[in-house]
Each structure stands twice: as C-alpha cells, then as structure tokens.
Amino acid sequence: MSAPDYKQYTCNLCGKESVVVPDFHREGGACQHCGSIVRFRALMFALSHHFYGKPVPLADFSPDRNQKAMGLSDAPHYANKLNNLFDYTNYFYHAEPFLDICNIENMAVGSYDLLISSDVYEHVSPPRHVAFVNSWHLLKPGGLMLLTVPYTMLPKTVEHFPHLNQFGIVRDQQGMLLVNQRKDQSIEVYDRLTWHGGEGSTLEMRVYAEADLLQIIADAGFKNIKVWCDDYPEFGILQAQQGGSFVISAIKDGNRMPIAVTQHDPYIDNIYPEDAEVDHFLVNRPIRITGERAKKAISQWKDEKAVHTDSLFSRIKRYLHRKFRK
C-alpha cells in the first residue's frame, strides 16, 4: 500500500509526531520514535475508545492497577506500556510465562478485564473455536477481547491442515515438512509451510474469512462485536483498502454460555475443501507430498517421536524413584 498524501501523524502509542514512510501497510508504516506499525496503532486506537470513548494516546492513559489484563505474545511496543498501566501479564506459548490458549485448566477463569491477542489465533491447532471459547472463560462478564488475525473477505476460511491430530515438524535437506498422523491412523506429509517470524518459528494453520471469524466469536459468547476498518490518518492508521485483517473488539456476554468445546470442528462447512483453488494474496497453501521424500520424513518423525517418548518415560521413572525412595 502506498503512503498517504499527508506528511506526518501523531503516533497513538508514544504520542509523538512521526513522518510518513513509504511502506504504509498493516505490518509497516513504522513510527520513527517507538517503531509502532499500523496494526499496533489500530489495536490501541480501539482500546482507547473502549476506555475513554475517544482516541487517546497510550502514553496518556490513566494508570489503573485494578484493571486485570492479559496479552498473548503482545509486542513490546505496547506491552511495556500496558504493564505500567494495569495489572498486566503478557503470556507466551514458547517462553515464560507460559500459556496455551487451547488449554487453560491451570488458569483462573473469569478473572480478566482485558484480553489482547494480535495475530495469534491463526496459529492455534484445530478445532479453531476452542481458543475463542477459552478467551470467553478467562474474561470477566463485560470484559473486552481485542484481537487481530490475518483474514480475507472470501466466503470461506482456508484451513491448511483440517485433519491435524498427532503431528510433528521434521527437516531435511530441502526444508521443513509437517508430518501428521490422522485419527484414522493414515499419515500425511506437507511441504511449503508458511511461517510467521521466519522458518521454524510459528506455523500458520489457517487464513480466516471474516464471516467465519465473526460467527465463531459470536458463538463463543461475545456481544457488541465491532470491526475497526476505517482509516484514522491523524494517527497514522491507513487500512481501509487492505481488504480484511482489521482489528476486532468484542465484549464477553455474561448472560449466556459459549458453544461447547469439542474435538471436532463445528464450523467445517465454513472451510474450503482441501483441493479447492483459492486465489488470494494472503493464501499460500501447503502441498501434500508423496514418494521417497515423504517416506523418509515419516521415518524421521517416528524415530524422533520414539526418542521423545523414551525420554518422557525416563523422566517419569526418575521422578517416581525419587518420590517413593523418600
């Protein structure tokens, strides 16, 4: 997306004037002072409207330690400021403090006023509705969920691995492959995986469609769902022409229960068939491979899985030995 036809804007994270840079798109348009991109500024714009009913720079928010907030891999550009404002914890899947949003059994439910998730739910394993239902459970009634995911305005979601069950990532001389053993015990191998943050970092599981995404959020027990799709040029938020992937805000409805958590996908009709051709710049479908390369990948995955299993059993054995020796 080209730069807007104005020369500067006020960054709503740091509150400083910044010049317009050429790469003004969702992941660009960086503030020359704090480095915030368009996506971060759009998130904080929606948050300011929730608290104040108007745009207020994050730097001018009033501290309130009674507000219990959580982030899921929030960027430091705004996470550090939120930490100074609220009783805030930024959770991660691969680092401390740990949280898998699809497994919240060790979390205190109904305890958060705010949950922020920016570009996380496209990475969770299917079925995809579980992450949204768990978000509802973590929030207090009336709590705010503020999220972004890359999504399109296509009629259906592209689910890259609809039969994901027991899987692992292996590497060979040509790159990284996903090996998946389906529930029927058949094994499939995928190449041309899409990673966010570099190869081997965070695997893209899907590209949502807006209609599917909004239906899941509503069924997960949220109300007052809003898509923040307008431009706010005075804050360097130029997004209306990006064709999706907007900030979405939603309020937990404490008067009704969300859809049940299941191991099957209740929205299977909202995804494209695996063999459907989907033409969109956001969609880069992995390909299923066969032949010698797939056989070697399956063999490697089984070997690595066996080593991991033996290591787990050894740890359990050592633990039990120490426990009952006392």
N, C-alpha and C positions, 0 to 999 in steps of 0.2 A: 504494500500500500504506500502511495506517495505521501510526502509530507504535506501538512495542511498549509493553507495560504496565509497564516499568521506567523509571526517571528518568535514569540515567546509565550509561555504559560506559567501558571503558579502550580508547582507540584503539591498535591494534596497529602503527601506523606511528610515532606520536610518543611513545607510552607515557603520555599524559596522560588524565585523566578528562574526559569530554565529556558534555554534556547531550543528551538525546534530542530530536530535532527532528521536526516533523510529517511531512515528506516522506520517510519511510523506505522507499526503493525502491532498485533497483540503481544508479541514477545519482544518488541522493540520500543523505539521512542524513549530511550533511557534519559532520566533526569541527570543533568550534568553534575548535580551535587550529591544526591543519595543513590543514584543508579536505578531508581524505580522504573519499571516498564509499564506499558499501558494496562496490562492485566492487573498488576498490583494497585495501580491508581483507581481502576474501576471497582475493585473489591472494596477499597477503603472509602470510596465515594458512597457506595451502597451502605456501608457500615455507619457512616456519619449521618445518613438520612434515618437510619433505624434509631439512633440515639438522640439526634437533635432535630430531625425533620428538615434539615438543610445541609448543604455542603460545608463541612468544617475540616480544615487540615488536621491530619492525625496528630501533628505536633501541638495542636491547640485543644485536644480532647482533655476533659477534666478527669483526673485520676479517680478511680472508684474500686477499691480493693474488695468491695462486696460483690462485684461482678466476677463470677467464676467462668473463665473462658478456656477453651482448648483449641489448638490448631493441629492439623495433620500435615506434617512436613512443611510448615509455613516458612516462607522466605525470610531471611534475617532483615530485609529492608523494612518490613513492618512488624515482624515477630518481636524484635528487640524493643520496639516502642510499646507494643501491646503488653509486654512483660512488665514494663514500668507503670502501666496504667491500671491493669487488672490483676486479679488472682489467676494468672495465665500459665498454662503448661503447653509446650509445643511437643507433640508426640511424633515418633518416627517408627517405621517398620523395621529398619535395619540398624538402628542406633538407639541409645538410651536418651530419654525414657521411651521404652518400647510400647507400641500399641498396634495390634492388628484389628482394624475396624470391623472385620468379619468375625472376630472372636473377642467379645467384651466381658467374658464371665468374671474377670478379676477387677472390673471397673465398677465404680459406684454409679448406679443408674439414677436418672432424674436429678442430677446434681449440677448441671452446667447451664449457664445463661446464654452462652455463645459457643458455637462450633464453626470453625473456618476450615474448609477443605478446598484447596486450589490445585486442580489438575492431579487428583489422587484416584478418584473413583473409576477412571478408565483403566486403572492398573489392577484392581481387585479381581480375584478369581471368581468365575461364575458359581452360583447364580448371582447376578449383579444387584438384585433388590436387597440382599442381606445387609450391605453397607449402609443403605439408606434407613432401613428399619432399625439398625443398631444406633444410628445417629439420633433417631427419634427417642430411643430408650435413654440415651446419655443426657439429653436435654431436659430441663425443667419445663413444665407446661408454660407456653408463651415464649420459650427460648428460641433463639434465632439460629438457623443454619444458613451459612453463607458459603456458596460453592462456585467453582468453575470446573468444567471439563471441556476438552475439545469436542465439539459436536457440530453436526450438519443440519440442514433443513430438509434432508432427504426423508422419504416416508418411513424408512426403517433403520434400525441400528445394525451396524456391521460387527458381529461377534466373531473374533478371529478363531477362537478355539471352543466351539459350543459344547464339545463332549469332554472338556477337561476334567480329569479325575486324579490319577496319580501321575505326576509328570516331573520332569527334570530338564535342565539345560546342559548340553554337552558341547564341547568344542572340538572341531577337527581342523585340518589344515586350511579348509575353505571358509571357516567361520563358525558361528554358533547355531545350534539346532535345538528345537524343543521336541522331546520325546514324551508321548502321552499314552498311558495305558487306560483305555476307556473302561466303563463299567462292565461292558460285555467281554472284557479281557483282551480285546484286539488292541494292537499297538500302532500308533501313527507317528510320523516324523514330519516336522515342519521346518522349512528353510525361509530365508528372507524375513526374519523377525524385525519388528520395529521397536527400537529402544528410545526412551526419553532420558536424556542426560548422558548419552554415549553408550556404545555397545557393551552389554553386560551389566548395565546399570538398572533401569526399571523398565520392565517389559510392558508394552501396550497390549491390552487384552481386547480392546474394542474401540470403535468410534461411534458414539451415541448419535441418535437422531433426536432432535429437540422434542418432538411429540412423545416419543417413548420415554425420554428422561422426565418430562413433566408428569406423565401418567404415573411413573414409579414413585416420584416424590409425593404426589397426592395420595396414592395408595399406602405409602409408608406412614401416613398420619399427619401430613403437614397441610397448612392452610395459608392464605394470603401469599401465594406463590407469585413472585414477580421476576420477570426477565428484564435486566437492565441493559437495553440495547441501543440507547441513544448516545449521541456524541455530546461531550461536555468539553468543548475546546478550551475554555478558560483554565481547565485543569489538565490539559494535555491528554484527554481521553478521546481518541478518534477511533471509532469501532463500528459504526452503524453499517458500513459497507463490507464488513468482514464475513458476513453470511453465516453467523452462528457463533458458538463458543462464548456466549455472553455470560456475565455474572448472573447468578440466580439466588434470590433470597426466599426463605420460607420460614414460617412460624410453626412450632410444634402445637398441634391441636390436642390439648389435654382431655378433651371430651370424647375422644374415640380412639380405638385401638388400630394399630397398623396391620397390614396384611401379614399373614403368618410367615415365619421363616421356614423355608423348605429347602430340600436338596435338589429339587428340580426347578426349572425356570418357568414361573407362571406367565412370563411375557414372551414365550417362544414364538408366538405369532408376530411379534414386533421386530424380529430379526430377519435379515436376508438369508436365503438358502446359501449353503457353502459354495455352490457352483454358480451363483449369480454374479454377473459382471457389474461392478459398481464404479462409476466414473465420477470421482471427486478428488480434489487435490489433497484432502486430508486422509484419504483412504489408501493405504498401502497394504494389501492383503498378503499374509504369508502364504507360501505354497506348500502343499503336501508332497513329499518326495518318496520314491521307492528305489529299489535297486540296491547295489552294493553299498553305496554311501549310507542309506537308511539302515541296512543290516548292521553295519559297523557302529552306527550311532546307538542302535538298540542294545547291542552287546556292551558297549561302553557304559551306557546308562545302567544296565543290570549289574555290571561289575561295581560301579560307584555306589549303587544302591545297597549292594551286599556289604560293602565296606562300611557304609554309614550304619547299617543295621547292626553289624558286628560291634561297631564302636559304641552304639547305644546300649546294647545288651551288656557290654563290658562295664560301662559306667553304672548301669543299674546294679550289676553284680557287685561292684566295688562298694556302692552305697549301702546295699543290704548287708554286706560283710561287715562294714564298719558299724552299722546300726545295731546289729544283733550281737556283735562281739563285746559291746559295752555292758 
